[in-house]
Amino acid sequence: MPELPEVEVARRAIEDHCIGKTIKRSIVANDSKVIEGVSASDFEAALVGKTIVAAYRKGKNLWLQLDSPPFPSFQFGMAGAIYIKGVAVTTYKRSAVKDTDEWPSKYSKVFIQLDDGLEFSFTDKRRFAKVRLLEDPTSAPPISELGPDALLELKSVDEFVESLSKKKTAIKALLLDQSYISGIGNWVADEVLYQFVMQAKIHPLQIASSLSRESCATLHKCIKEVIEKAIELGADSSQYPSNWIFHSREKKPGKAFVDGKKIEFITAGGRTTAFVPDLQKLSRNQAANAVSKPQKQSGRKKGHKDDSDNDDVDEPASDEDKIAESVKPKKGAKSRGQGRTFPAKRKSKESDDDDDNTEDNDGEDDEDQKKVTNNKQLKAEKTNKKKVPTGKNGKNAKKKAK
């Protein structure tokens, strides 16, 4: 959160209310964690006097084209949001800013006043967003590294089928891969797969290349339908259809249901994943293979780069391991990811007074979170390796008195 629908609604709001107007005043936060590669004063100077020509988006990134470069770009991270004073723009739980709050918000990172008096602001409560000043946003990372946009550049059905046939990874992980298709994050991926399952009954861990042509075409259709519907509703989650799995995502395991069917949670693509086991089943071949293969112990960590949808959490077990666990769970054990607690990043001073319980980290380029996780796992591994000597040769063995 936010994902493609939220960012697209923000882009359209800017397009409707700000295009053709000149920036009269700008205030940029002195926050080097969010404002990347340029000082606040230089950023402000680069904006004032410029006219906003257009607003563009790719994936979960938005940028403003001015009448001359450089251009400001916004990577929304976990709680980034655009607010226009007096104009209703989509809001969501983690954005935190309310109509009754001070203006501009204490969480504002870039504040802009236009020549007709209209004011807007990019805010970020959690400080996972990245704001950059670029000569050509499309030729610089992260935008230059993104795959086709899920709304504007979705491959044709034939191309989509062909590309999936070559992917030996779980379908959920593939949808989250921003270099394969950009703009789909955790909630959109789960919703697409659930809506997909109502027609094709696909498990989140199903290997992409194993999907039939018919299933690939159905998945293609669901991607379009979910994203377009969310945008049509202004990315206002309270207005999403009642049969969307979205509404139960933050409920506790065992208490989450959709259309009377129980929702369970596993880890797929490194993310907590909601699915309906009564409907979403692995194909017979994949389920049989998973049960017949012994599970591997996975204690290693790898650097995980998922472009602009980076969770920076512990490297999950292989897809085969997770599939085996979902098909044949240990007696009395919870599904992988169920009840799992991710290490929390230390809050910044500006958000110490806020209570944000989140299960997912949609923060992009969150190196601090990665370091915290790495350190914790390293300590745990060292602890596990320590052995206490016992028996005759141990340090604690008592010498026999002669």
KAHU-V138927 format. One line per field, one symbol per residue. ss: DSSP state (2 for helix, 1 for strand, 0 for the rest). psi: psi as a letter, one per 40 degrees, with the letter a starting at -180 (. if undefined). A space follows every 50 residues. Layout:
# KAHU-V138927
ss = ???
psi = ???
This chain:
# KAHU-V138927
ss = 00022222222222222000011111110000001000022222222000 11111111001111110000111110000111110010000022200000 00000001111111000011111100000111110022200022200110 00000022222222000001222222000011000222222222222222 00000012220022222222222222222222000022200000222200 00000011001101111100111110000000022222222200000000 00000000000000000022222222200000000000000000000022 20000000000000002222222222222222222000000000000000 00
psi = hiadddddddddddddeeheiihdiihhiggeddhheiiddddddedhei hhdihiihbfiiihhieiiiihihhdbdeiihhhhehhihiideddhide iihiieehdhhhhieeeiiiihihdefeihhihidgdeeiiedeeiaihd ddfhiiddddddddeehfiidddddeheedhidhadddddddddddddde ghidehhdeeiiddddddddddddddddddddeffhdeeiideiedeede iiheehihfeihhihihhfeihhhihdddgiiiddddddddehiiihhei iihhhfbefhdfihhiiidddddddddgiiheiiihdhehhihhihiide edeihhhieihehifgdddddddddddddddddddhhhhiadeidehhhh h.
